[in-house]
Amino acid sequence: MTTSLDAPMQVPELPLAFAYEMHNAVAQGYFKVDFEIVWKTIQNNLPELDQQTKAVLQQLIG
């Protein structure tokens, strides 16, 4: 059985490693957060990630 933690590893076309690293940087404060970079990431990358995620979900549920 696949757990929610295993699922991202089965979908290599999604840039989830980058999303995970971004989460850690913001949530844990590993370095000073540059909100301009965060905002640009939201504007430029999140829509594409949303579409990729929906496409994968559609494949999984058929």
C-alpha positions as CSV (number, residue, x, y, z in Angstrom):
1,M,0.0,0.0,0.0
2,T,1.3,3.5,-0.9
3,T,1.4,6.0,1.9
4,S,1.0,9.7,1.4
5,L,4.8,10.1,2.0
6,D,5.6,7.5,-0.7
7,A,3.3,9.0,-3.4
8,P,5.5,11.9,-4.4
9,M,8.4,9.5,-5.2
10,Q,6.2,7.7,-7.7
11,V,5.5,10.9,-9.7
12,P,8.9,12.1,-10.7
13,E,7.5,14.6,-13.2
14,L,6.2,16.8,-10.4
15,P,8.9,19.1,-8.8
16,L,8.0,18.1,-5.3
17,A,11.5,18.0,-4.0
18,F,11.8,21.8,-4.7
19,A,8.4,22.4,-3.1
20,Y,9.5,20.4,0.0
21,E,12.8,22.4,0.2
22,M,10.8,25.7,-0.1
23,H,8.5,24.6,2.7
24,N,11.4,23.8,5.0
25,A,13.1,27.1,4.3
26,V,10.0,29.1,5.1
27,A,8.6,27.0,7.9
28,Q,11.9,26.3,9.7
29,G,13.7,29.5,9.0
30,Y,16.8,27.9,7.7
31,F,17.8,31.2,6.2
32,K,16.3,34.6,5.9
33,V,13.2,34.4,3.8
34,D,13.1,36.6,0.8
35,F,9.4,37.3,0.4
36,E,10.0,38.6,-3.2
37,I,11.3,35.2,-4.2
38,V,8.4,33.4,-2.4
39,W,5.9,35.7,-4.2
40,K,7.5,35.1,-7.6
41,T,7.5,31.4,-7.0
42,I,3.8,31.5,-6.2
43,Q,3.0,33.6,-9.3
44,N,5.3,31.8,-11.7
45,N,5.6,28.2,-10.6
46,L,2.4,27.4,-8.6
47,P,0.0,27.5,-11.6
48,E,2.2,25.1,-13.5
49,L,2.5,22.8,-10.5
50,D,-1.3,22.9,-10.1
51,Q,-1.8,21.8,-13.7
52,Q,0.8,19.0,-13.4
53,T,-0.8,17.8,-10.1
54,K,-4.3,17.8,-11.7
55,A,-3.0,15.9,-14.7
56,V,-1.4,13.2,-12.5
57,L,-4.5,13.0,-10.3
58,Q,-6.6,12.5,-13.4
59,Q,-4.3,9.7,-14.6
60,L,-4.5,8.0,-11.2
61,I,-8.3,8.2,-10.9
62,G,-8.9,7.6,-14.6
